[in-house]
Each structure stands twice: as C-alpha cells, then as structure tokens.
Amino acid sequence: MKSAPRRPAGNPSRDRSARRGFAALCVALASMLVLSACSLPFLPTPTAKPTTTSTVDPSIAASAPKGLEKFYSQTVEWSSCENGFQCGEVQVPKDYGNPGSGEITLSAIRLPTTGKKQGSILVNPGGPGGSGVDFVKDAANTHFTQKLRSNYDLVGFDPRGVKRSSPVKCMSDAERDAAREKVFRKNTDEGLAAALAFNKSAAEQCAQQTGEVLGHIDTVSAAKDLDVLRAVVNDAKLNYLGFSYGTFLGSTYAALFPDNVGRLVLDGAVDPSISNEELTAGQARAFERAIRTYVADCLQQNSCPLSGSVDNGVQEIRELINAVDQNPQTAKDGRLVTGNDFVNGIILPLYDNQSWPALTQALDSAFSGDVSQMMRIADLGADREANGTYSSNSAFAFQAINCLDYPMVTDTAGMRAEEARLLQDSPTFGAFFAYGGVTCKDWPYKNTRTPASVDYTGSAPIVVVGTTGDPATPLEWAESLRKQLENASLVTWEGEGHTAYGRSNSCVSAAVDNYFVDGKLPQDGLKC
C-alpha cells in the first residue's frame, strides 16, 4: 500500500506509484539516453462530447448507506478536458461519522470506452498520494490494452487529500527545497532531537494550512469515497484496478463493501495485516535484493561503472552513498545533494528494470564527481519540475495518510532498535529507511487504524497480482493477501520491478483482461 522515497527531510519514499515514476523517467530522461520500452502502441481515443450529465440510476442510488443518500444520488457534470477525456467533480462527506459536518470535492477524469460500454474501471496508481487523474490522463493510451479500452470507461480520481481533492498543504516550493537539503544525524541524540523538532514544526504547519480535513484522509474514508464513485458512474458493482497502495485501498473496500465487489484486480499487493515496522523491513530487504539484481545485470554491460563481483559492485555503491551522505555535494544547478536525495535517485529506477540504464548513467557520473543526474532522478520522485516548482503534494499526502493508517514506533529506544534491524536487513539502504516514526510522533491527529487481516465475505472472486522481483511490494505480501481474501486468485509475474500489468508480458495482460471483460478468473497460482 506504500511505495517509494518522499518524506520532507525524512526517509526515502517507500511506495511511489512505479507506474507514474517510470512514465516520468521515460519523458524526463529522454535527453540522457533512449529507453526503448517507453514507447507502447498508441490506442485511438473517442471524441468526447462537450458536457455529459451523469444521473444515477435509482436502483444504484438505493445502495447508499443510511444518511448518505444525497451523495449516492448526485448528478455529475462531465466536461470535455482535452484529448477525448472528460473531467468531473464528486462530492463526498468530509467526515463519514458526521456526514452533515461538511463536504470534500473529489476530482475525477474518465476516458470513454472505444466500443460498447460494459461498465467503468476505477483506477488508483499507488502512493499513498498518487494522483489517479494524472495517471489515467498520462497512461490510459499506453498502459491499458485495446481489449480493456473497448469495453470499459477508464476512471481516475485523486483520493481525498491528494493534489486536486482537498489537498494536504504544508510548505511552499522554496520551503520544500530547503527541507530536502537538511541533514539530521538521527543516530545521535542531538540529531534525533533536531529531526523531531523540525517535524513537529512541519506538522503544525500542515495542520494550519490544511485544516480539519487533515484528520479525515485515512484509507477507510477513501474506501468509502470509492463506493460513492462506484454509484455516480452508474455501476451496481465496483470494477477496480489498484496498483501498490491502491491494493490496500481495494482490499479495504472489499472488507467494507463485500456485496458491492464486482471485478477487482490488486497488482503489487500490500499486506494489510503487517505493522508499519514490518512493512518497512519487508521493503528494505526487497530493495536490497533489487540492488543486487541490478548490479549483476550492470556488470554484464560495457557501460557499467562497477567492477568485480556482485558483492564488490554493491560495496562500491554503498561507499559512494556514504561519501555523499557524510559530505553532501552540489549539483550543477547549485542545489545541495544529501544522502537522502542520492538514495532516492538510486531507488526510483529500481521500480522498473527498463530504467536501469538511467541508473547506470547517473552512477557513472556520480563516481566521476557529478551528482546532477542522480538529483534529477530524485526530483522525479519528488515531483519537482526543472523550474523549481512541485507538481503535486504527494510527499505531504504520503505522510499524512500513513500517520492515520498506522500506529508508529516513536520512542527513542524503539526507533534505535528498528534502525539496527534495518541495517541487518539492508546494509545498503537500511539507514535511510529507519526512524519513520519521527514524522508521526507529533502529528496533530492520532492513527485511526490497527493493522489486521482482511475479512472479505463477498461472493465475487478477486485477482491478486505479484512480481517475483518487486522491490516495493515483495511477492510474499501478494501471497499473504491472496490467503486472507480466500475467494481470490494469485497471478505471479516472474520479472523485475514494481507491479506487472501494463509493463510485463502478454500472459499477465491476458489474465487481467479476460477477467475484466469475460469474467474468466485466472487459474490460482498462474505464473507468467
């Protein structure tokens, strides 16, 4: 449910939507090298009507929980918003416990089907904090097959707290740049105290700038929004494709609304039963495996700046990270590159093996004393544009949602013990995954959820997809989620990188497409 590096002056991002990160790499690194896998067949888009009014069928509106009738029966105006897409806004309660206390506006986008409409597929790209509006707009014609597109409308949405949907606000762009340049030696008492003080001040700033909605952007509330969205697109059952954190959102929905589940695909699964610390440890181990796999591949290439065995190559990267961490370096644009940002620059390309050449080139430059390319990749992970502006609030939403979704170890002894374990799990990255509790210790709202297994009682089977070499959501999480759901089928892609659909092979695509379009459940245990 989580993914890659992005906390202001904190840990590397842990669950970033690899789908979006890879797309960004393809575009932004084009001047550095050619990534042939960035180009996928372009599918035709229909001509959108200027404005379409969506009125909910009374039988679907009747599925509204008591007290939420007006939200389930609302009329949505879908306006043309370029290239065949339609954009709309959906109203949901700010607080589902008190639905009359205020509303949140969710931003949504849809691409109408190219054929006879079978329904809508709602899409979440990951995060938490990833924009579904951006993902569907940027990837609808490249990551989804013609078979899927000719049968379903694709609908993306920004979850509550994200970008266009009552976004979490914390810092100006200049303040974000300044925060990324801060260095806290949290393994010392002085450094930990300084980090706690900074994060306490930042949390107060988030509360002041965001308002009360900051306490209502948890995943359970987002899952309830998902049911409202299901109704306003006029589907009696939810059809949904969730990547990474989106699988956590999807499994939460399945537990809350088992009778409303239609066809759900959960790709790059997060295990909802594990603690934040177990999640961090699992990712640390998976990224350690990923860097070793990358090094083994790099050593086969003439352009590789590493030498010797895999152990030697990994050690060279560790020494380079340590050098930058101990003595931050200056990029060509004058900004300071800290150990955090340098590690973020290494981690993002590990989300897709087609981006490994970009990592190789950035490492080659860094070994020669130029960290600018590594910083450029880190900027992609932070959603920072070349002009110094940030295109999303993903870092702030990531922190705010996680602080509500997970109880954190925040005492000094506990965080020190976790650091020691993480250094064992990942000698390369462990130190940068430690002290996650710092960001939530003084958060203005306490966590609203305790990790637990999914209790799904619905009759509709769910498809879980895992990848053997996934660094952000390791395969064992997909295996665990499949067992918890019981009425489910597991598809495994034997490949590298984060998630599978849209970036793997025809076996995975066929399994997912045939399930959505024909209702054919993939064989449980299918390996692609």
ABEGO torsion letter per residue (X at the ends): XBBBBBBBGBBBBAABBAAAAAAAAAAAAAAABBBAAABBBBBBBBBBBABBBBBBBAAAAAABBBGAAAAAABBBBBBBAEGGBBBBBBBBBABAABAAAEBBBBBBBBBBBABBBAEBBBBBAEOBGBBAAAAAAAAAAAABBAAAAAABBBBBBBBBGBGABGBBBABBAAAAAAAAABBBBAABAAAAAAAAAAAAAAAAAAAAAAEAAAAAABAAAAAAAAAAAAAAAGBABBBBBBBEAAAAAAAAAAAABAAABBBBBBBGBBBAABBAAAAAAAAAAAAAAAAAAAAAAAAABAABABBEBAAAAAAAAAAAAAAAAABBBBBAAGBBBBAAAAAAAAAAAAABAAAAAAAAAAAAAAAAGBAAAAAAAAAAAAGBBAAGBBABAAAAAAAAAAAAABBBBABAAAAAAAAAAAAAABAAAAAAABGAAAAAAABABBBABBBBBBBBABABBBBBBBBAABAABBAAAAAAAAAAAGBBBBBBBBBBEBEABGABBAAAAAAAAAAAAAGBBBBBGBBX
